[in-house]
Structures are given as C-alpha cells and as structure tokens.
Amino acid sequence: MPIVMENDPDNIVEIFSGTLWESEMIKSLLQYSGIKSFTKNSVLNSYVYGPIYATGVKVMILFSGYEKAKEIVDNYYRNLKNQ
C-alpha cells in the first residue's frame, strides 16, 4: 500500500511502473473498469538516432481507487505468469 498523507482520497498515487507498452495496457484495463488514470514519464526522446524503449513509465491514480486498481494489476501479473 502506498504511503499517503492523511489518507486523502484525492491524493494521487502510483499503481504500476514498467515499459510504455505495459503502462498503456494497465491504463486501458483501469479505464475499462471505470478508474481514471494517467501516465508519468512516458515521453520518448525524439532526438535519438536509434530506437529506445521507455522504462519507468508510471501509471498514476487517485487513492480512492487504489484497492480496485491493485486487484486489476495483480490479475495482469497473474495472467502473464500463466502464458
């Protein structure tokens, strides 16, 4: 569980961190379940000559949706292990 000052349901917390592709997948799953989210650190450097992969892209949500979002992320990891 993330550290939240005063347990304010309007605090923004990180629910996932990974590649850009994974973060967008998690964001889509959350959106489908009615949880609003946004990504942080998702901008790639457009001045690089070779391909690069964004890592450390974070999915952020409101603390009020943390429990439901945690279940969704846990299910995502379980499905990856079953492949």
Stockholm file with secondary structure:
# STOCKHOLM 1.0

chainA/1-83         MPIVMENDPDNIVEIFSGTLWESEMIKSLLQYSGIKSFTKNSVLNSYVYGPIYATGVKVMILFSGYEKAKEIVDNYYRNLKNQ
#=GR chainA/1-83 SS CCCCGGGCTTCEEEEEEECHHHHHHHHHHHHHTTCCEEEESCCCCTTCSSCCCCCCEEEEEEGGGHHHHHHHHHHHHHHHHTC
#=GC SS_cons        CCCCGGGCTTCEEEEEEECHHHHHHHHHHHHHTTCCEEEESCCCCTTCSSCCCCCCEEEEEEGGGHHHHHHHHHHHHHHHHTC
//
